[in-house]
């Protein structure tokens, strides 16, 4: 039986079929759905961990206990998990362990482009790279076989296009695996220097054995066609090559670490021109050149930046591109914005007004950096805002401390913000931290976290109170505010900034998109009171627009007027605010911005 599946869904299916018992992950696009889908199988215990390091360590522990285990993360999460994974390569496994890392070429939802194959090479871990959903499911089973046969964790590398594209998957029954007995072996599992020295020898032996596997495994295959050009490729690039050059010879790599040598040399000898196609870095190309195998084209043709595609490959190879229908009407840009009613909007409006230096973090609130709020000065990585605020204020002194804040979300705080708060207290910082608690892990699609009181399966659990954690860490000044009350939020921030001690303000209001959060009726505009001053536009709410005074009687502006209002094309004073009732949730922030009382409730409009 075959079924159409997303790549992430197929990985979860592969886990089920391979007898995996334990899954621990931290959500990160494009890997998130793997764990959500795995949780749907009763045979698999699945959980959200506070961060990727804990997830990897938990998977190592489950493997030690004799269960096939798994953890998933995006590429930047692999950085967080690197510490345990590098040493897990030394201690090996009991039952099989697989780690999935989802890279994001093109940075669709990430702060950098990162080629995770470097980690597999550095950690001396085998890595498999599927090209489609069918291979996602099949390669999971192969990964567990390799893991147990070679005593090693195995990395499965996907990317955004594989994770979020659909193709057919051959379904199989579950191969139930009994728990493998645990046998105490400190020389293997205790990574003390005296033991690790000996284990390193075993790791190098293992890599030699895996190199031999690379020469024989069906994961790597030769597809001979026209020998004028031969492509060496892997992952989603394989599909691009097959579509762009369907008749060419291709050597498809499924095991991308370690790479074969003899088979690639034999393939190179059969073709007139050898081209390497890979995202992002030239790892396959470098391998070929280091082993004296000629390469006629690689990164010099395709570059180091962003995703590849069928047409990029055609263009780089000098081929004519297929013709597409062109549309006369220009499609306007649609930059991401906070949702109507987003609890972060009120806070960033206040921060923008106060003209503070804002050290940002990873989450929906990163959107506070965009126009018209323009309220975030820096974003680095998960949890970095607090440490950066500490270093920033320590170097620039008290004056800077009274004019700067760190912002971090509730899930990110649990991920890697707690140690930053401990550092503030321990090193006598006077930095102010704003924890934006929207009661969910928002940007990756509403996953539970340790503060929400629910597990991945939505079972009640012990909710971690952020204020208790901060006080336990040594922060005495801890308070909670509602960002919907901008006056109170502004007063609290000013008060804490004036203090000569570290402080935490928990800015708490649930995400507007949560099912239990009910929208209020949409607001309306009193056209007589609206002066066209555009103060309401400072909050960047997509429900507020400007149209000319003769606009639609229901307050719905024309497409042309809407575009003009966003670009500043309408003359100030000659236009009026308008509300889109289909998306307004009645949060009332615009009411607080307007000095003329132009925003009214529906009942007030009807009374007129």
N, C-alpha and C positions, 0 to 999 in steps of 0.2 A: 504494500500500500504506500502511495506517495501523498504528500501533503505540502501545500505552499506555505512556506514559513519565512519569517524574518531571520537574518543571521543569528541574532541574539536568542531568538526563540529556539533555533536549531541547536545552538550550543547547549541550552537547557535540556533539550530532548536528548542530545548526546550524553549528558550527565546521567539522565534517567536510565537510558539504555545500557550504559557502562557500569551501572551498579553503584554510582556515587551515593554516599550517605550524608555528607556534610558539606554545606556551602556557607561561607561567610564573606561578605563584601561590604564595601562602602559605595554608595551610588555615585556614579560619574559618567556623564555622557561622553562617548557612545556605548558604554558597557552596561548601563543600569538594568535594562530589561532582562538580562541573563538571570540575575538573581530573583527578580520578580516572577519570571516564568518557572524557575526551578522550585519556587515555593508552592507552586500549584500541584506538585507531585507529592503525595502523602509519604512516599518512600524516602524523600529527601528532607533532612532538617536544614532549613535555610534561615539566615539571620542577617540583619544589618549590624555591622560593627561600628564603633565610633570613628575608626579611620582604617586606612589600608594596611598599616603596619600590624594593627591588632587582628585584622582579618587574616593576613598571611600567617601570623603566629598561631592563630586558632586552627587554621587549616593544617599547619605542621603538627599541632597537638593531636588533631583528629587522625592524621595519618599515623602518628606514633601509636595511637590506640587501636590501629588495625582497620580503620575505615578509609575507603577511597574518599578523598577530600578535594575541595575546590575553592578558589577565591577569584573574584573578578575585579578589575579596576580600569580606569582610563590611564593614559600614558603618564600624566603628571602624578597620578596616584602610585604608579610604579616607583617613582622617586621615594615616596614615603615608605613603601614596602621593601625597599632595596636592602635595608639593614638585615632583617631576618632572612631574606631570600639568598643573599650572598653566602651566609653561613649554612643555610639549609642545603645548599649545594654540597657542602662538606659532610654534613651528618647524614644526608640521604633520606630515605623514607622507610616506613614499614609497609603500609599499604600505599597505593599510588596517590600522588598529589599532582594536580594540574592548576596552573595559574593562567588566567586569561588577561591579556593586556590589550586594550582597544586604543590604537593610535588615532590621531585626528588630523591628517594632512589637510591643509586648507584652513585649519583653526575655525571650524564651524561653531565650536562651543568651548574653546580653550584659549589659554593665554600664551601658548607657544606651540611650535611644531617640534615633535620629538620622535626620533626613530628608535623604538624600543629594542631593535635587534642589537644595538650596542650593549644593552644590559645583558642579554643572553650570552654574548661573547665574553663580556667582562666577568660575569658570574659563573661562566662555564656550565651553562644550562642548555639542554637541547630545546630548540624552538620550532614549532610547526606553524605554518601559515596557510589557512584555507582561502579559497577564492570565491566561494559562494556558500549558500546555506546548506546544500547537500554535504559539502566538505566540512562545514562547521560541525555537523553532527557526527560524521564519520571520523574526523580527525581527533575528536575527544576520546573516542574509544582507542584509537591508535596511541594517543598520548599516554593513556593509563597503562597500556601494554609496555611502552618504552619506559615509563616511570618505574614500573615494578621489575622489569627485566634488567635495567641498568642502575637501579638504586638511586634515583634522582627525581627531584621535582621537574616537571616539564612545562614550558611556557607555550601557550597558544596565542599567537598574535593575529588580531583582526584590525580592521580600520572602520571608519565611519560608513563607507559605502558597503562593506560586507555586513556590518552589524545591522544596518537599517535598510537593506535591500531584501527582496523576496525571491526565492527560487524553490524548486521542488526538493523535498527531502524524503528519502526512502525510510519508512518507519520499521522498527524492529521491536521485538519484545525485550523487556528488561533482563539483563544478565545479573541476577542477584548474587552479590558477593558476601559471603560470611565474613565476620570480623576476623582479621588475621591476628593470631595470638601475639601479644606483646612480650618480648623477651628482653630482660634487662641487659644493657650493653653500654656501660658508661664510656668505654673506649671509643665507641661510635657516636653516641648521642651527646656526650658532654664536650662542648667545643672549647675546652681549655687548651692553651698553647701546645702542651705536650701531646695531646691527642690530635689536635688540628694539624700538626706537622705531618703525622702519619696519614690522616684523612686526605690531605692535599695530594699525596701520592696516588691514592685511590681515585681522586677526581681526575687526575691526568690520565690514568689508565682508562677510566671511563670515557674520556673524550676521544682517545684513540680508538676504542671499540665503537663509539658512535660514528666516528669518521668512516669506519668500515661499513657500518650500517648505511650511511649516506650513499655508498657506492652500489648498494643492492636493493634498497627499499623501494616499494612501489609508490611511496609518497612523492618521489622524484620520478618524472617520466619524460621520455623523448617522443615528440610527435613530429614525424618527418613529413615534409611536403616539398614545396619548391625550395631547392637548396641555394638559390641566389642570395637569400637572406635567412639567417637563423637568429631567433630571439631567445635570450635567456631571461626569464622573468619569474614572478611569483605573485601570490595574492591577487588582489583585484586588478593589478596590471596585466595579469594573464588574460583576463576577459577583455580588457581594452585592446590588447595585441590581437587576439583572435577575431575581434570584430573589425579592427582596422586592416589586418592582413590575414584573412581567413585561409589563404593557401600557403602561407609561409611555414617554414620549419620552426618548431618551438621546443625549448627544453624548459619544462615547468618544474619549479622547485616547490615542494611541499614541506620538506625538512630544510629550514633555512639556517640552522646552526646545529651541528657543523655542516659545512657545505662539501659536496663531493669534489674531487679533483679529476680522477681518471675519466669519469663519465662526461664531465664538461669538456675535457680535452678531446675526447672522441667525437663529441658533438661538434666542436669547433672545426675539427678536421673535415667534417662532412659538408660544411656550408662555405660559400664564397665570402660572405660578410657576416660578422658576428656583432649583434647589437644587444646591449643590456638595458632592460626597462625595469626601473624600480622606483618606489617612493620611500623615503625622502632622500637618504644619503646613498652614496655609491658603494655599498658594502659588498654586493655580489661582484661588481666591477673590480673593486680593489682585490678581492679574493682571486679573481681570474688573473689579473696582472701580476700579483705576487707569485703566482704559480706558473708564470711564463706562458699563459694562454692569451693569444692575441685578442684584443677587443677593438672593433672598428668604430664603435660609438657607444656612448653611455651618458654620463652626466654632462658631457660637452654638448650633447644634443637636447637633453631633457631638463637640465638644471636641477637645482637643489630645493626649489621653493614650491610649496603648494601641491595640490593634487594633480595627477595626470588624468587624461581622458582619451577617448578614441581620436578626437580631432586634434588634440595636442600632439599625439604620437604621429598622426598623419602629417601634420604641418612640419614637425621636426624632421620627418623623413622626406620632406619635399613633395608629398603627395597632394593632389587637388582635394579640397574639402567638399563634402556634399552640400548642395544648395538647400536653403531653408526659406520658408515663407517669411517675409518681413512685414511688420506692422507699422502703419504710418504714425499711430499715436504712441508717444513716448510713455513708458511705464514709470511712474514716479518712484523714487526710492522709499523704502519702508524700514527705517532704522528701528531696532527694538526699543520699546518703551515700557515703563511700569504699567501694569494693568490699572484700569479705573478702580478706585478704592484701595489701591495698594497701600498698606500701612507704612511703607518706607517713604512715600511721597511727602508726607507732612514733615518728617524729620529732615529730609534733605532740603526742603524749602527753608526750614529754619537755619540749617547749616550754611546754605547759600547766602541767606540774609546776613548772618553773623560774619561772613567772610573768613571762616576758619580754615586752617590747614587740616585736611581730612586724609588720614592714612587709611586706605580702603582694604577690602578683602574680597574673597571669592563668593559670589552668590547673586541673587536677583538685585541686591542693593548696589552691585557694581554699575548698574544702569544710572546711578546717581552721578556718574561722571559725565553723562551726556547732556546736551542742550535740552531744555533751557536751564536746568538746575546747575550744571557745571560745578558740582560740589565735592568732587573727589580728586585728590592730588596724586595718589599713587595706588597701584594694585600689584602685588607680587605673587603670592601663592597662599594656599590655605593656612590661615592662622597667623600670617606674617604681620598683619596690621598692628598688633599689640607690641610685638618686639620692635617693629620699626618706630612706633610712637615713642617707645622707651629710648632708643638710640637717638632719635631726632631731638627729643627734649633734653636729654643728658648733654648733648653737644651744644645746643643753642640756648640752654638755660631756662630760667623760670618764665621769662617774658614769652618765649615760644611755647612753653607748657600751658600758659594761660590762653593761648590762641590756637591750639591744635587739639584734635581728638582722633582716636582710633575707632573705626566701626567694624563690627563683625557680627555675623548671623548666629542664631542659636545652634544650628547643626555644625557650623564651622567652629564655633566656640568649643563644642564637645570634641570635634575632630582634632584640633591642635591649638586651641586658644587658651586652654587652662594653664599650660606651662608658661605662657606669656604673662598671665595675670600673677602667677607665683613670682615670676621675675620682677614685676613691678614692685610687689611688696618687699621682696628680699633685698633688692638693690635700691630701695628708697626713692623710687621714681615718683613724680607728681603728675604723671600722665592721666588723662581722662579717657575711659573706654566706654563706648556705647554698644551694648549687645542688642542687636535688632532681633527680637524674639517674635517671629511670626508663626510659631507653634507647628512648624513643619519644615522639612527640607524642600524648599520651594523650587529652585531652578531646575533640578533634575526630574521634577514631575511628582512632587508630593509623597516623598518617602518618610516613614517614621524615623525618629532619632531618640537618643536617650532622654530628651526633655519632654517628649510628648505623652509618655505613659502608656504607649502601645508598641507592640513588637511588629515585625514584618507581617505576621499573620493577623495583625490587629487584635492580639490578645492583650488584656490589661497587664501592665508590669509596673515596676517602681519608677515613677518619674523623677528625674534628677532636677532639682531646683537650682537654677543658675545663681540666684542670690545666695543660697547656702554654700555653693561651691566657692564663690568669690570671698565670702566672709571666712570660710575655712582656710582659704589661701592667704589670709592676712589683710584683706581689704576691708577697712572699717566703714568707709563711705560707700554704701550701696543703696540705690533707690530705684523705684519703678515708675515709669511715666507712660502715658498713652499718647502716641504720636498724632492721633487725630485731634488732640487738644494742643494746637501749635503754641499758644501762649504759655501754657504750663510747661511744655517741652522746652521752650526757649528759656524760661525762668530757671528750670532745673539745670540746663547746660551752663548757663551763666554762673550759677551758684557753685557748681562743681569745678568749673574752670578757675574760679577765684580761690579755691582751696589750695593749701600747700601740702597736699597728701594725695596718694593715688585714689582714684574713685572709679566706680562703675555705675553707669546708668543703664538699666534694662528697659529698653524701649519696646513695650509689649502690646501687641494687637495681632490677632490671628490673620493669616492670609485671606484676602477677600474671596479667593477661589475655593476655599475649603467648603465642603458640602453643608456643614452646620452653620456657616456664616451666611445670614440672610441679607440680601440687598434691600435697601430702602427704596421707596419710589423715586424716580428720577426728578431732579430739580428742573425748574423752568427759569426763564429770563423775563424780568420786567423791563421791556424795551424803553420805557420812559425814564427809568432810573439808570440804565446802562449808559455810561459816558464814552465807551470805546477806549478806555485807558489801558486796557490789556494787562492789568495787574493779575488777573486770573490766569493768564497764560504762563506766568512764572512757575506754576506748579507742574507744568508739562502734562496735564491730563488729556488723554486722547478724546474724551467726551466733550471737551470745550472747543468750539470753533468760532470763526468770525465770518460774517457775511454782511452784505450791504443792507441798508435799512429796509429795502424792499424785498427782503429775502422771503423764503418759504414761510407761510403763516404758522406752520407747526414747529418752526425753529430748526428745520433741516436745511442746511446750506447747500447750494449747488456744488457740484464737483469742482467747477472752476473757482468758485469763491473759497472753498476749503483749501485748495492748493495754494491760492493766493495768500490766505491767512497764515498758512504755515511758512510761507516764504517771505512774509512781510510785504507782500505786493499791494495790499489794500491801504489806502490813505488813512492815517491815524485820525480818529474823530469822525470819519465818514462810514464807520462800520460798527456793528453791534455784535456782542457775544451771542452765541447760539449753543444749545446743548443737544447732543445726540441722545435721545431717550432710549435708544436700543442698547447702549452700553453704560450710561450713567447709573451708578449704584447708590446715589444719594449720600455720599460720605460726608459732604459739607465742607470740605477744605476750601472750595471756591468761595463759599459764603464768608469764611474767615479772611480771605484775601481782598474781598470787595469792600471798599469804604462807602459805597453808595447804596448798599442793600439791594442790588439788582438781581441777586439770585434768590428765588422764592420757591416755596414748597408747592406741590401740585394743588393742595386745597386752597392756597392763597390765590393761585391763578384762576381756579374755578369760581372763587368768590367774586372775582372781578367780572 
